[in-house]
Amino acid sequence: ELEARAKERIASAEHDLGRVSRGSLPSAARDQHDSAYRFIRMAKDALTARNVVYAAYCADKAATLASLLGKGEHE
């Protein structure tokens, strides 16, 4: 269940980040964008290593950062 949730959060983060143009973001938001991608990579690596708890943690962080960026783009 936790692994499926982590995969869903990764997909959500990737979707949200795909809707944001990194080049149009201010510096602080670009850092947030890069951090979200780092958390996605860490979550995927953790899933590969079968560390599901850490994968879920990283996936949640990535999804949170990505959703905040997406909201900032539309406001």
MIVO-223323 format. One record per residue: residue number from 0; x, y negated, z of N, C-alpha, C, CB in turn. Coordinates in Angstrom, 2 decimals. Glycine has a CB too. Layout:
REM MIVO-223323
[node NUM [X Y Z] [X Y Z] [X Y Z] [X Y Z]]
...
***
This chain:
REM MIVO-223323
[node 0 [0.83 1.19 0.00] [0.00 0.00 0.00] [0.87 -1.26 0.00] [-0.94 0.00 1.21]]
[node 1 [1.91 -1.24 0.83] [2.80 -2.39 0.92] [3.57 -2.59 -0.39] [3.78 -2.22 2.09]]
[node 2 [3.96 -1.49 -1.01] [4.68 -1.59 -2.28] [3.78 -2.20 -3.36] [5.18 -0.20 -2.72]]
[node 3 [2.53 -1.77 -3.41] [1.60 -2.31 -4.40] [1.37 -3.79 -4.16] [0.27 -1.56 -4.35]]
[node 4 [1.26 -4.18 -2.91] [1.07 -5.59 -2.56] [2.28 -6.41 -2.98] [0.83 -5.74 -1.04]]
[node 5 [3.46 -5.88 -2.75] [4.69 -6.59 -3.15] [4.71 -6.78 -4.66] [5.94 -5.81 -2.68]]
[node 6 [4.36 -5.75 -5.40] [4.35 -5.85 -6.86] [3.32 -6.87 -7.34] [4.05 -4.49 -7.49]]
[node 7 [2.17 -6.92 -6.68] [1.15 -7.91 -7.03] [1.65 -9.33 -6.77] [-0.14 -7.64 -6.24]]
[node 8 [2.33 -9.52 -5.64] [2.85 -10.85 -5.30] [3.96 -11.28 -6.25] [3.37 -10.87 -3.84]]
[node 9 [4.79 -10.33 -6.67] [5.83 -10.63 -7.66] [5.18 -11.07 -8.97] [6.75 -9.39 -7.90]]
[node 10 [4.19 -10.33 -9.42] [3.50 -10.66 -10.66] [2.84 -12.04 -10.56] [2.45 -9.59 -11.00]]
[node 11 [2.24 -12.32 -9.42] [1.61 -13.62 -9.21] [2.64 -14.75 -9.27] [0.88 -13.65 -7.87]]
[node 12 [3.77 -14.54 -8.62] [4.83 -15.56 -8.63] [5.35 -15.78 -10.04] [5.98 -15.14 -7.70]]
[node 13 [5.58 -14.69 -10.77] [6.08 -14.82 -12.13] [5.07 -15.55 -13.02] [6.41 -13.44 -12.72]]
[node 14 [3.81 -15.26 -12.82] [2.75 -15.93 -13.59] [2.74 -17.43 -13.29] [1.37 -15.31 -13.27]]
[node 15 [2.76 -17.78 -12.01] [2.73 -19.19 -11.62] [3.97 -19.93 -12.13] [2.63 -19.33 -10.09]]
[node 16 [5.13 -19.30 -12.03] [6.36 -19.94 -12.50] [6.36 -20.09 -14.01] [7.59 -19.13 -12.05]]
[node 17 [5.74 -19.16 -14.70] [5.66 -19.23 -16.15] [4.83 -20.40 -16.65] [5.10 -17.96 -16.69]]
[node 18 [3.98 -20.92 -15.80] [3.12 -22.05 -16.17] [3.78 -23.40 -15.89] [1.80 -21.97 -15.43]]
[node 19 [4.95 -23.38 -15.27] [5.63 -24.61 -14.88] [6.87 -24.79 -15.74] [6.00 -24.59 -13.37]]
[node 20 [7.01 -25.97 -16.32] [8.20 -26.28 -17.09] [9.29 -26.78 -16.15] [7.90 -27.33 -18.19]]
[node 21 [10.33 -25.97 -15.95] [11.39 -26.31 -15.00] [12.03 -27.65 -15.35] [12.46 -25.21 -14.99]]
[node 22 [12.23 -27.91 -16.63] [12.89 -29.13 -17.06] [12.14 -30.41 -16.71] [13.10 -29.08 -18.52]]
[node 23 [10.84 -30.32 -16.54] [10.05 -31.51 -16.24] [9.93 -31.77 -14.74] [8.67 -31.37 -16.84]]
[node 24 [10.51 -30.88 -13.94] [10.39 -31.02 -12.49] [11.46 -31.95 -11.93] [10.48 -29.63 -11.81]]
[node 25 [11.14 -32.66 -10.86] [12.17 -33.42 -10.16] [13.17 -32.46 -9.50] [11.54 -34.37 -9.11]]
[node 26 [14.29 -32.98 -9.09] [15.39 -32.16 -8.57] [14.96 -31.22 -7.45] [16.49 -33.05 -8.08]]
[node 27 [14.26 -31.73 -6.46] [13.85 -30.89 -5.32] [12.92 -29.76 -5.77] [13.14 -31.75 -4.24]]
[node 28 [12.04 -30.05 -6.71] [11.12 -29.03 -7.20] [11.87 -27.99 -8.04] [9.99 -29.67 -8.02]]
[node 29 [12.90 -28.43 -8.78] [13.72 -27.46 -9.52] [14.41 -26.49 -8.56] [14.78 -28.19 -10.39]]
[node 30 [14.88 -27.03 -7.43] [15.49 -26.15 -6.42] [14.48 -25.14 -5.90] [16.05 -26.99 -5.25]]
[node 31 [13.25 -25.60 -5.69] [12.18 -24.71 -5.23] [11.89 -23.65 -6.29] [10.90 -25.51 -4.90]]
[node 32 [11.87 -24.05 -7.54] [11.65 -23.14 -8.67] [12.74 -22.07 -8.70] [11.64 -23.93 -10.02]]
[node 33 [13.99 -22.49 -8.55] [15.12 -21.56 -8.55] [15.05 -20.62 -7.35] [16.45 -22.32 -8.55]]
[node 34 [14.65 -21.15 -6.21] [14.51 -20.31 -5.01] [13.45 -19.24 -5.21] [14.17 -21.16 -3.78]]
[node 35 [12.34 -19.61 -5.83] [11.27 -18.65 -6.09] [11.79 -17.51 -6.97] [10.06 -19.34 -6.76]]
[node 36 [12.56 -17.86 -8.01] [13.12 -16.82 -8.88] [14.12 -15.94 -8.12] [13.80 -17.46 -10.10]]
[node 37 [14.88 -16.55 -7.22] [15.82 -15.74 -6.41] [15.05 -14.76 -5.54] [16.71 -16.65 -5.52]]
[node 38 [13.95 -15.21 -4.93] [13.14 -14.32 -4.10] [12.52 -13.20 -4.95] [12.03 -15.11 -3.38]]
[node 39 [12.13 -13.51 -6.18] [11.60 -12.47 -7.07] [12.68 -11.42 -7.32] [11.11 -13.09 -8.41]]
[node 40 [13.88 -11.87 -7.65] [14.98 -10.94 -7.92] [15.29 -10.09 -6.69] [16.24 -11.72 -8.37]]
[node 41 [15.31 -10.73 -5.52] [15.58 -10.00 -4.28] [14.48 -8.97 -4.00] [15.71 -10.98 -3.10]]
[node 42 [13.23 -9.35 -4.27] [12.12 -8.42 -4.05] [12.23 -7.22 -4.98] [10.77 -9.14 -4.26]]
[node 43 [12.55 -7.47 -6.24] [12.70 -6.37 -7.19] [13.86 -5.45 -6.80] [12.91 -6.91 -8.62]]
[node 44 [14.97 -6.06 -6.39] [16.11 -5.26 -5.94] [15.75 -4.42 -4.72] [17.31 -6.17 -5.62]]
[node 45 [14.99 -5.01 -3.81] [14.58 -4.28 -2.60] [13.65 -3.13 -2.96] [13.89 -5.23 -1.61]]
[node 46 [12.77 -3.33 -3.93] [11.90 -2.22 -4.37] [12.73 -1.10 -4.97] [10.86 -2.73 -5.39]]
[node 47 [13.73 -1.46 -5.76] [14.61 -0.45 -6.35] [15.32 0.35 -5.26] [15.64 -1.11 -7.28]]
[node 48 [15.72 -0.35 -4.20] [16.41 0.31 -3.08] [15.44 0.98 -2.11] [17.26 -0.71 -2.33]]
[node 49 [14.15 0.90 -2.42] [13.09 1.50 -1.59] [12.98 0.83 -0.22] [13.35 3.00 -1.42]]
[node 50 [13.36 -0.43 -0.14] [13.19 -1.21 1.08] [11.91 -2.03 0.91] [14.44 -2.14 1.36]]
[node 51 [10.79 -1.37 1.10] [9.49 -1.95 0.78] [9.14 -3.12 1.69] [8.41 -0.89 0.87]]
[node 52 [9.51 -3.05 2.95] [9.19 -4.12 3.88] [9.89 -5.42 3.45] [9.61 -3.73 5.32]]
[node 53 [11.18 -5.32 3.14] [11.92 -6.51 2.70] [11.41 -7.00 1.35] [13.43 -6.21 2.63]]
[node 54 [11.05 -6.08 0.47] [10.50 -6.45 -0.83] [9.22 -7.26 -0.66] [10.23 -5.20 -1.68]]
[node 55 [8.36 -6.82 0.24] [7.10 -7.54 0.48] [7.37 -8.93 1.04] [6.20 -6.75 1.44]]
[node 56 [8.34 -9.03 1.95] [8.71 -10.33 2.53] [9.18 -11.28 1.42] [9.82 -10.15 3.60]]
[node 57 [10.09 -10.82 0.59] [10.63 -11.66 -0.48] [9.55 -12.01 -1.51] [11.80 -10.95 -1.18]]
[node 58 [8.70 -11.06 -1.83] [7.63 -11.30 -2.78] [6.66 -12.35 -2.25] [6.89 -10.00 -3.10]]
[node 59 [6.35 -12.30 -0.97] [5.47 -13.30 -0.37] [6.09 -14.70 -0.44] [5.17 -12.94 1.09]]
[node 60 [7.40 -14.78 -0.14] [8.10 -16.06 -0.22] [8.06 -16.60 -1.65] [9.56 -15.92 0.27]]
[node 61 [8.35 -15.75 -2.62] [8.34 -16.16 -4.02] [6.97 -16.65 -4.45] [8.78 -15.00 -4.92]]
[node 62 [5.94 -15.91 -4.09] [4.58 -16.28 -4.48] [4.15 -17.59 -3.84] [3.60 -15.17 -4.10]]
[node 63 [4.54 -17.79 -2.60] [4.19 -19.04 -1.92] [4.86 -20.23 -2.59] [4.60 -18.98 -0.43]]
[node 64 [6.16 -20.12 -2.84] [6.89 -21.21 -3.51] [6.32 -21.48 -4.89] [8.37 -20.87 -3.61]]
[node 65 [6.06 -20.43 -5.64] [5.54 -20.59 -7.00] [4.16 -21.22 -7.01] [5.49 -19.23 -7.70]]
[node 66 [3.31 -20.83 -6.07] [1.96 -21.40 -6.05] [2.01 -22.88 -5.68] [1.06 -20.64 -5.07]]
[node 67 [2.92 -23.25 -4.81] [3.07 -24.66 -4.46] [3.54 -25.48 -5.66] [4.05 -24.82 -3.28]]
[node 68 [4.44 -24.94 -6.43] [4.90 -25.63 -7.64] [3.77 -25.80 -8.62] [6.06 -24.87 -8.30]]
[node 69 [2.98 -24.75 -8.78] [1.85 -24.81 -9.71] [0.83 -25.85 -9.32] [1.17 -23.46 -9.80]]
[node 70 [0.59 -25.98 -8.03] [-0.36 -26.99 -7.55] [0.18 -28.38 -7.79] [-0.66 -26.78 -6.06]]
[node 71 [1.47 -28.57 -7.59] [2.10 -29.87 -7.80] [2.02 -30.31 -9.25] [3.54 -29.83 -7.35]]
[node 72 [2.05 -29.38 -10.17] [1.99 -29.69 -11.59] [0.63 -30.22 -12.00] [2.33 -28.47 -12.42]]
[node 73 [-0.42 -29.77 -11.31] [-1.77 -30.13 -11.72] [-2.32 -31.33 -10.98] [-2.68 -28.98 -11.51]]
[node 74 [-1.62 -31.78 -9.96] [-2.14 -32.91 -9.18] [-1.57 -34.21 -9.67] [-1.82 -32.75 -7.71]]
***
